[in-house]
Amino acid sequence: MTDHPRRRTFPDAHSDIETARGTPDTPQTRSPAYRLAFNDPDFLCRDELRPVRLQLELLKPEMLMTEYGINSTIVLFGGARIPDPVNRDTARTKTLAELTEYYDEARTFARKMTERSLGSGGHDDIIVTGGGPGVMEAGNRGAHEAGGISIGLNIVLPHEQSPNEYVTPDLCFNFHYFGIRKMHFLMRARAVATFPGGFGTLDELFETLTLIQTGRMNRVPVLLFGEAFWRSIINWDALAEAGTIAEADLELFRFVETADQAIEAIDTWHGAGTKRSDIPGR
């Protein structure tokens, strides 16, 4: 059967934008009211249009990733301030300098996961990061070095908002809404690797754990790189002892130190191998 392009009954949006550019210049056509609504940035940025903007931020990355054939992802969370070990001397603190080892582990982990992805067709277990510097750069860099693609979910911030050079350009997205960005991190996630970081990393980690704990998200491997770091900033056992979380909730994540340990944890996790198409309710 031969595929035929869909015949349009009405002009498409692009055609009308071009046609409108040729409209005679009059007081009426110069008025903002005359602009096509979908081609009017001032109108789209009004407070009343927030629901539309939220929908657009949900749809655009989802549609483009689907068109790219991405079935599942491996998520990397981690600090933007952790430099490449070659720039260790530029670290702001002694602790950050010591944490540069996790830049290398993130890079190695992303490279090895991407090599495995390419070996199975290159549509599953695609690396996704926040697209910025530090651990995020390391993740995209490792995927790039393996010859694969990777996703960057950037966000407009006063600082650190520029994407790193290793993100696949066609999969480099920019967000206004943190909430929609975090949805895209997890919508295709088959595993979540969390490296040392600050408020943003903690926010992303705890949202992931909360969604899994409450059954709003399927259980996937959640890996915390650097047990000493994570135990120094969060008293996990105290939460269970206080009864504010269940003892079983401590099994929602595992501590790892190296890329190889993380890969082994993913492979031995209960339910490992579940693909996005297998998830009920998708």
HUBEL-V604492 format. One record per helix or strand of 3 or more residues. SS is the DSSP state (A for helix, B for strand). FROM is the first residue (numbers start at 1). LEN is the number of residues. Records with the same first field share a line. If there is no record, write none. Layout:
BEGIN
SS=FROM-LEN + FROM-LEN
END
This chain:
BEGIN
A=13-9 + 27-4 + 32-3 + 37-3 + 41-4 + 47-21 + 85-6 + 94-5 + 101-19 + 135-11 + 169-3 + 178-10 + 199-15 + 227-7 + 236-7 + 247-6 + 259-10 + 276-3
B=73-5 + 126-4 + 150-6 + 172-4 + 189-6 + 221-5 + 254-3
END
